[in-house]
């Protein structure tokens, strides 16, 4: 068995039986591969707009490639035992392919599907190599490949510096058990000094720790940069409420977070991310050897701003930013 596979098994050692809900739907246009309708399972780790966009983009990619599919979409609700159970159910249901959205779900799908020789496509995995889901940036693992959402940390730091020229300390809240977050924290540590910042990172183990952690973090920093940490993003309203009360600007990692109240982001488009994964899945379903397809990273980033959220805490967005940004204010403020 592949050594990376053995290491990945450790992430799903706990098994719990629980109730799981989901939905099935049929979609896609006429399949170019002899009219077969493929059974596809999509496991999404948590319910929040970024991952929702990945799921919708995935189906768009399948549609564009002419794949006929019967898709079952499930959410683990950020529960690891449920995450493992759903992945195992997909295998028992004889899926032709499974897609894991976010690192924990990608790992659970791979652990469950490997022995059954069911191909796995991952999506929204920040560091596939660190998560034991790829051998390297150019070499896929046996039975799995996908699309990475490695955050454009340099672009984010440039944006924060341009918007807050006097800021010194950036705070980041993250979940210590999420490999994607740990990897991105390391990227921030390597780069913050280049932009004149000091990083204050604070780890949590579960959502219940977020309120107290934010209360402490806002006393130590000039701003907060949010990542794609699933636990934190799923509880973004808590973070924003406390940060706004302290007049601490919060920068998101993609446009949906900005639309939900962060003041700005230099991030990627998660619909496009999902679409790339859907196209990759279509290649596999049409017969391409998955072991010859290395994972891809979405490199295009865009600036999104929430002018209302910025004004509410007294932050003026420079014209140099507004001239090249997309405005996405929260619906309640429009």
C-alpha positions, 0 to 999 in steps of 0.5 A, a space after each residue: 500500500 502507498 506510504 502516503 495512503 497509510 499516513 492518511 488513514 490516521 485522519 479517519 481512525 475514529 468511526 461513529 454511526 450516526 444519522 446522515 441526511 442528503 439529497 440525490 439529483 440527476 443532471 448533466 447533458 448527453 454523455 459523450 461516453 456511450 450514454 452512460 449515467 455515472 453515479 457520483 457522490 459529493 461529500 462537503 465537509 461543512 456548510 458555508 458559501 465557499 464550499 457551496 460554490 465549489 459544489 455548484 461549480 463541480 456540477 457545472 464542470 461536469 455539464 460542460 464536459 457532457 457527462 450524464 450523472 446521478 449525483 448524491 450530495 452530502 454534508 458532514 456538518 463539520 463532524 468528523 465521525 459523520 464525515 467518515 460515515 458518509 464516505 463509507 456509504 458512498 463506497 457501499 453504494 457503488 459510486 463511479 467517482 466521489 468528490 471530497 470538498 475541503 481537506 477533511 472530506 477529501 481525506 475521508 473519501 480517499 481512505 474509504 474509496 482506495 481499496 474499492 478502486 473508486 477514483 476520488 477528486 478533491 476540491 478546496 484542499 489548500 496543501 494536497 501534499 501536506 494532507 497526504 493527497 498528492 505525492 508532489 505538485 507534479 505527481 498524483 497519488 494512486 486513485 486521487 487528484 483534484 484542485 487546490 485552493 492554496 490562498 494567494 497570501 502575497 496578494 492578501 498581504 499587499 492588499 492589507 498593507 495598501 488599505 492599512 498603511 499603519 497596521 503592525 499586527 495581523 491576527 489569524 484564528 485557525 483550527 489546529 486539526 485542519 491541515 489546510 489551515 496549518 499549512 497556510 499559517 506557515 505561509 503567512 509566517 514566512 511572508 508577513 515580515 516582507 510587508 512589515 507585519 507581525 503575525 499573531 496566530 491563535 489556534 482553536 480545537 472546536 467552534 465552542 472556543 471561537 468567542 473567547 479566542 476572538 475576544 483575546 485576539 482583538 486586544 492584540 492586533 490591528 486587523 484580522 485576516 481570515 483563511 478558508 478554515 472550515 470551522 472559522 468560516 462556518 462561524 464567521 458571524 461570531 468573529 465579525 460581531 466581536 471584531 466589529 465591536 472592537 473596530 478591528 477590520 477583518 479581511 476575508 479569503 474570498 468574495 463570499 466572506 466579503 459579502 458576509 461582512 469582511 471588508 475586503 479580500 484578495 482571493 480566488 473564485 470558488 465557482 471556478 475552483 469547483 468547475 476545474 474539479 468537475 472538468 477533471 472528474 469528467 476526464 477520469 470518467 471518460 477513461 483517462 488514468 487518474 494517476 497521470 493527472 497531477 493536481 491543479 492550483 487555481 492561481 487567478 485572484 481578484 480583489 473584492 471589497 465591502 464598502 459598507 462594512 469598511 465604513 461601519 468601522 471607520 476604514 476608508 478604502 483607497 481609490 487605488 483599490 476601489 478602481 480595480 475591485 469588485 464591490 460585494 456589500 452585504 444584502 442587508 446593507 444595500 
